[in-house]
Amino acid sequence: MNIRRSMLYVPGNNPGMLQTGGLFGADVVILDLEDAVAPSEKDAARDLVSRALRAVDYGQAETCVRINSLDTYAEQDLSVIAPCWPDLVILPKTHRAADIRALAKLLDRLEEPGHKPIGILAIIESPQGLAEIYNIAKSHKRLAGLILGAEDYTAMVGSLRTKAGGEIAVARSLLVNAAAAVGIQSFDAVFTDANDEDGLVEDTLLAKRMGFSGKPAVNPRQVKIINELFNPNAEDISFARRVLKALRQAEQEGSGVASIGGKMVDAPVAERAERVICLARTLGLVGGEDE
């Protein structure tokens, strides 16, 4: 299970942050060559990011590079970055399935044999991308997840971006559904106000309830909050254990039906319980055996 609760953006032109990006507990460190870097600094940033990928220890975090869009500097970025073997690359401004396939072809050409293939995450941040989202989601085996780019999306549709998030409710639902339909991960939009901890908590809890796998962070202070909220809490784990215990008991009694408090435990409830316990075990929140 690839745990990607938190994904920390690190500017690719900031040597200090490139050095310390792995110290904040993010599951994924995103070395950013796109929005964080002015056009005049792209070449220098590529050099810094390539050096960081080769020399910096990011601990347990996956390394990821957000490259520029296919119609700008993507090929230049990949020619420098692919030989350094990040775990993932992020493609911004993904509008169609053909964009993912084009990126995959570039990676096929640039990767050396014998290494684990570099995975792809796609940012969906346009009305066209949202309209094509299912085709994008199933476009290529390298695609590991979809990320919602809410700022660009709302600007393009002409809506006002608010903390309440009503204007992106449909976009969130469509992205989560498309990812789940093909068995890849989904990641919510960033919460841009690094000083609003209460707002981040509310936004992250909403993302978790909707079924997102995780949420990017724009500031290291956001990472701990996102991780803790995406972790299974004590109530989640307790209920999951009760579900699995009821299922085991029903099997021992030769019954095909289990129930908790008079309510039948059906397949979706059982699958959700198994996912909770699996995640809790991976995170060290429970032991290898459940009660």
C-alpha positions in Angstrom: 0.0 0.0 0.0 1.4 3.4 -1.1 0.6 5.7 1.8 0.3 9.2 0.4 -1.6 11.2 3.0 0.5 14.3 2.7 2.4 15.7 -0.2 4.7 18.7 0.5 5.5 21.1 -2.3 9.1 22.3 -2.2 10.2 25.1 -4.6 12.8 23.7 -7.0 14.8 27.0 -6.8 15.2 27.0 -3.1 18.4 25.1 -2.0 17.6 25.3 1.7 14.1 23.8 1.3 15.4 21.2 -1.1 17.8 20.1 1.7 15.2 20.0 4.5 12.1 18.8 2.6 12.3 15.4 4.1 12.3 16.5 7.7 8.6 17.4 8.1 7.0 13.9 7.9 5.4 14.2 4.5 4.7 10.9 2.7 5.7 12.5 -0.6 8.1 15.4 -1.2 7.2 17.3 -4.4 10.2 19.1 -5.9 8.5 21.8 -7.9 9.7 23.0 -11.3 6.4 24.6 -12.4 4.5 27.3 -10.5 7.2 27.9 -7.9 9.9 28.7 -10.5 10.0 31.7 -12.8 10.9 31.0 -16.5 14.2 32.7 -16.1 15.2 30.3 -13.3 14.0 27.0 -14.9 17.5 25.8 -15.9 19.0 26.6 -12.5 16.1 24.9 -10.8 16.5 21.7 -12.9 20.1 21.5 -11.8 19.3 22.0 -8.2 16.5 19.4 -8.2 18.7 16.9 -10.0 21.4 17.4 -7.4 18.9 17.0 -4.6 17.5 13.8 -6.0 21.0 12.3 -6.1 22.4 13.6 -2.9 19.6 14.4 -0.3 18.2 11.7 1.9 14.4 12.2 2.0 14.0 9.3 4.5 10.8 7.3 4.1 9.2 9.9 1.8 8.7 9.2 -1.9 10.4 11.7 -4.2 8.3 13.5 -6.8 9.0 16.2 -9.3 6.3 18.5 -10.7 7.5 19.2 -14.2 6.2 21.9 -16.5 3.3 21.3 -18.9 3.8 19.4 -22.1 3.5 22.5 -24.2 6.2 24.3 -22.4 9.3 22.8 -20.7 8.3 19.2 -19.9 10.8 17.5 -22.2 13.6 19.7 -21.0 12.7 18.9 -17.4 12.5 15.2 -18.0 15.8 15.0 -19.8 17.5 16.2 -16.6 15.2 14.6 -14.0 14.5 11.1 -15.4 18.1 9.9 -15.0 17.9 10.8 -11.3 15.0 8.4 -10.7 12.4 10.2 -8.7 9.6 7.9 -7.6 6.9 10.0 -9.4 6.5 12.9 -11.7 3.5 15.2 -11.7 2.0 16.5 -14.9 0.2 19.8 -14.5 -2.5 21.0 -16.9 -3.6 17.5 -17.9 -6.5 18.0 -20.3 -6.8 14.7 -22.0 -5.8 11.0 -21.9 -3.3 11.7 -24.7 -1.3 13.9 -22.4 -0.6 11.0 -20.1 0.3 8.7 -22.9 2.7 11.4 -24.4 4.4 11.7 -21.0 4.7 8.0 -20.7 6.4 7.8 -24.1 8.9 10.4 -23.0 9.6 8.4 -19.9 10.0 5.2 -21.9 12.6 6.9 -24.0 14.5 8.5 -21.2 14.5 5.8 -18.5 17.4 3.3 -18.4 16.5 -0.4 -18.3 16.5 -2.2 -15.0 15.0 0.5 -12.8 11.6 0.8 -11.3 9.4 2.8 -13.7 8.7 6.3 -12.7 5.0 6.7 -11.8 2.8 9.6 -12.9 0.4 11.8 -11.0 -1.9 14.1 -13.1 -3.2 17.5 -12.0 -6.8 18.1 -13.3 -7.2 21.8 -13.3 -9.3 22.7 -16.3 -12.9 22.2 -17.4 -11.7 20.1 -20.3 -9.6 17.9 -18.0 -12.6 17.4 -15.7 -14.9 16.5 -18.7 -12.3 13.9 -19.8 -11.4 12.7 -16.3 -12.5 9.0 -16.6 -10.5 8.6 -19.9 -7.5 10.2 -18.2 -7.8 8.0 -15.2 -7.6 4.8 -17.3 -5.1 6.1 -19.8 -1.9 4.4 -18.8 -0.5 1.9 -16.3 2.0 4.4 -15.1 -0.7 6.7 -13.8 -0.9 6.3 -10.0 -3.3 9.1 -9.0 -5.2 12.3 -9.8 -4.8 15.7 -8.1 -7.4 18.4 -8.1 -6.0 21.8 -9.1 -8.8 24.0 -7.7 -7.2 27.4 -8.2 -6.8 27.2 -11.9 -10.1 25.3 -12.3 -12.2 27.9 -10.6 -10.5 30.7 -12.4 -11.3 29.1 -15.8 -14.9 28.5 -15.0 -15.3 32.0 -13.5 -16.3 31.0 -10.0 -15.1 32.5 -6.8 -12.7 30.3 -4.8 -13.9 30.1 -1.2 -12.8 28.3 1.9 -16.2 26.6 2.1 -15.5 25.0 -1.2 -19.0 24.7 -2.6 -17.7 25.8 -6.0 -15.5 22.7 -6.3 -17.9 20.1 -4.8 -18.8 18.6 -8.2 -15.1 18.6 -9.3 -14.1 16.8 -6.1 -16.8 14.2 -6.5 -16.0 13.5 -10.2 -12.2 13.2 -9.5 -12.7 10.8 -6.5 -15.1 8.7 -8.6 -12.9 8.5 -11.6 -9.9 7.4 -9.6 -11.9 4.9 -7.6 -13.4 3.5 -10.8 -10.0 2.4 -12.1 -8.3 1.7 -8.7 -5.9 4.6 -8.5 -5.5 7.3 -5.8 -7.1 10.7 -5.6 -5.7 13.8 -4.0 -7.6 16.9 -2.9 -6.7 20.5 -3.8 -4.2 22.4 -1.6 -5.5 24.6 1.2 -3.6 27.8 0.4 -3.9 29.7 3.6 -1.0 28.4 5.7 -2.0 30.5 8.7 -5.5 29.1 9.0 -5.2 25.9 10.9 -8.9 25.6 11.7 -9.7 26.0 8.0 -7.1 23.3 7.0 -8.6 20.9 9.6 -12.1 21.4 8.2 -11.0 21.1 4.6 -9.0 18.0 5.3 -11.8 16.3 7.2 -14.1 17.0 4.2 -11.5 15.5 1.8 -11.3 12.4 4.0 -15.0 12.0 4.2 -15.3 12.3 0.4 -12.8 9.4 -0.1 -9.6 11.2 -1.1 -6.4 9.4 -0.5 -4.5 12.5 0.7 -3.9 16.2 0.3 -1.0 18.3 -0.8 0.6 20.8 1.5 2.0 24.2 0.6 3.7 24.8 3.9 5.6 22.3 6.2 3.3 23.3 9.1 0.4 21.7 7.3 1.9 18.3 7.0 1.4 17.1 10.6 -2.3 18.1 10.6 -3.0 16.4 7.2 -1.2 13.2 8.3 -3.1 13.0 11.6 -6.5 13.6 10.1 -6.0 11.0 7.3 -4.8 8.4 9.9 -7.5 6.0 11.1 -8.6 7.3 14.5 -9.4 5.2 17.5 -13.1 5.1 16.6 -12.4 4.0 13.1 -10.1 1.2 14.3 -12.5 0.0 17.0 -15.4 -0.3 14.6 -13.2 -2.0 11.9 -12.1 -4.6 14.5 -15.7 -5.2 15.5 -16.7 -5.7 11.9 -13.8 -8.2 11.3 -14.5 -10.0 14.6 -18.2 -10.4 13.6 -17.2 -11.8 10.2 -14.9 -14.3 11.8 -17.6 -15.4 14.3 -20.1 -15.8 11.5 -17.7 -18.0 9.5 -17.0 -20.2 12.6 -20.8 -20.6 13.1 -21.3 -21.5 9.4 -23.3 -18.4 8.7 -23.0 -16.3 5.6 -24.3 -13.2 7.3 -22.7 -11.2 10.1 -24.2 -8.3 12.0 -23.3 -5.6 14.5 -25.9 -4.1 16.7 -28.6 -5.7 14.6 -27.3 -4.2 11.4 -26.0 -6.5 8.7 -22.4 -6.3 7.7 -22.3 -6.3 3.9 -19.4 -6.5 1.5 -18.7 -2.8 1.3 -18.6 -2.5 5.1 -16.2 -5.4 5.3 -13.9 -4.1 2.6 -13.8 -0.7 4.3 -12.9 -2.3 7.6 -10.1 -4.3 6.0 -8.7 -1.1 4.5 -8.8 0.7 7.8 -6.9 -2.1 9.6 -4.4 -2.5 6.8 -3.6 1.2 6.9 -3.5 1.2 10.7 -1.0 -1.7 10.6 1.2 -0.1 8.0 1.3 3.1 10.1 2.1 1.2 13.3 -1.2 2.2 14.9 -2.2 -1.5 15.7 -0.2 -4.7 16.0 0.0 -7.5 13.5 -2.9 -9.3 15.1 -6.3 -7.9 15.8 -8.4 -8.8 18.8 
